[in-house]
Amino acid sequence: MSGTGDRRRVRASGSESTPLSAAQVLRSSFVTEESVYGVILVSGMIVVSGGHGDSAWRVFWTVVLTVLVFWAAHVYAGTVAHHGFDDGRAVGLGEAFGIALRRSLGMLVAALIPSAILLLGATRVVPDLWAVWAALWVGVLVLAVLGFVAFRRRGASPLVQVAGALGTAAFGLAMILLKALVH
């Protein structure tokens, strides 16, 4: 991979092959542990902010700013971790930054849908309480989709795909249970 932003598929041997499309980069960046972590982070921030009776506007900004700080820290940590030598191959700072940026993209993308729902409450399209609860339930749905797609990509049986979706969604359900206990 070059540090110039050229997206290429890298084989295990380290050699480059065909360029990746934006859709392929998004697909490979979205169904990641960073995406799952991002949704759980957003849900946790909604629980904490919404648990204090804050408005959807305040919850929205708390979530957005917190996700941006965690994302920036993740990109920085990934850049530091990948910079140097990897399997005997030199990895420059630009390449390390590109790897970290691509890997952490899912954290940002995963926060978009719940944040958009919170924004509906913040702009008074829907009531605050509805926006907060809807954002949490959508987080459960996004987690289920992430789990399902992850297991499907690996060729798991349909039953295991559903079990994977339910297992991943359980983290969102745990946040909802926490919200119910805090509220």
N, C-alpha and C positions, 0 to 999 in steps of 0.2 A: 504494500500500500504506500502511496506517496503521501507526503504531508501537505499536498496542494489541494486537498479536498476531493480528489478523484476517487469515487467509490468503486472499488474492484473487489471481486470475490477472491479470497486468498485461500489456496489449498493448504492442507496440513503441512506440506513441504515448505511453505512460505512463499511459493511462486504465485504470481498473479495470473488470473484468467480474465473472463469476461466482466465488463462493467456491470454494476448492480443498478437496477432502476430505483427510482424513489419509492415505489410500492414495495419492492423487495427489501429495501433498507428499513422501511416502516414496519413491514411484517416481521422481519428478523429482530427488530429492536423492540417491538411491542410485547410479544409473548416471551417475556424474560422475568427473572426474579426482581429486576428493578421495577417493572410494571406492577407486579403483585405488591411489592413493598410500597410503591407510590399510592395505590388504591387504599391500602391499609393505613398509610400515613394520613391521607386525606380524611378517611373515616375517623381516625383517632382525633384529628384536629377538629372535625365537626362535633364529635362527642364532647371534647373538652370545651370548645367555644360555645356550642349550643347548650351545654349543661349549665352554663352560667346565665342563661336567658338572653344571651346576646342576640341582636338582630341578624337577619340573614346577611345584611351588608357587612357587619363586623365579622361574622363567621367567614364570609367570602374572602375578605382581605386577610384574615388570619391564615386561612388555608393557602391562598395564593402566595403570600410572602413566605410562609413556612416551607412550602414545596420548593420555591425558588432557592431558598437558602440550602435545603437538603440536596437539591439537584446540583447546585454549584459546588457544594462540598464533595458530592459523589464524583463529579467530573474532575475536580482537582485531585482527589484521592486516586482515581483511576489513571489519571495522567502520570502522577508520581509512580504508581505501581507498575505501569507499562513502560516507562521511560528507562532506557538502559539496554540490557541484553535480555533476550527472550529465546530460549533454546539455542544459545550460541549465535543468535542473529542480533545485530545492533538495531535498536528501535529509537528513532529520533524523537525529539520533543513534539514536533508537529504530528507525527504518526501516532504517538502515544495519546495526544490530545484528541485526535480523530477517533481512535478506538474508544476512549472513555466517553466522548460525546455521543457516539452511536449507541453504545451500551446503555447509557443513562437516558436516552430519548424516551423510552417507555415510561419512566417516572413522570415526565411532563405530560405525555399523551394520556396516561391513565388519569391524571388529575383534571383533564379538560371537561369531561361529561359531568361529574359531580359539581365542579366549579360553575359550569354553565347553569345548572339547576339552582344553585345558591344565588347566582346572579338574577335569576327569575324572581326570587324572593326579594333580593336587594332592590330591584327596580319596581317592586310591588305588582308584578304580573300575577304572582300567586302569594298567598300568605306566608310569612316567615316560617312558621312552624311546619307547614306543608313542604316548603323548600328544603328545610333541614332533614326531615324524615325521608323525603323523596331522594335526596342526594345520598343518604345512607343506603336505601334500598337499591338504588342504581349501582352503588358500589358493590353490593352483593352480586348483582347481575353481571357486572364487569368482571368480577373475580371468577364467577362461574364460567363465563366465556373464556377467560384466560386459561383456566384449568382444563376446560374441554379441548381447546385448540392445542394446548401443550401436549396432551395425551394423544390426540388425533395425529399430530405431526409425527409422533414417535411410533405410529402404527399400532396403537393399543386397540383392543377389542372395544366395541360400542359400550359394553357394560363398564369397562375400566375407564372409558372416556367420561361417562356419566358420573362414575365414582370420583374421578379426578375433579370434575366440575363441582360436585357437591363438597368435596374436601376443601377445595380452594375457596368456595363460597362460604364455608363455615367460618372463616376468619372475619368476613363481613358480618355474618350473623352474630358473631361474638361481640362485634362493635355495637350492633343494634341492642343486644342484651345489656351491654355496658351503658348505653345511652338510656335505656329504660330504667336501669337501676340508679343512674345519676339523676335522671329527671324525676 
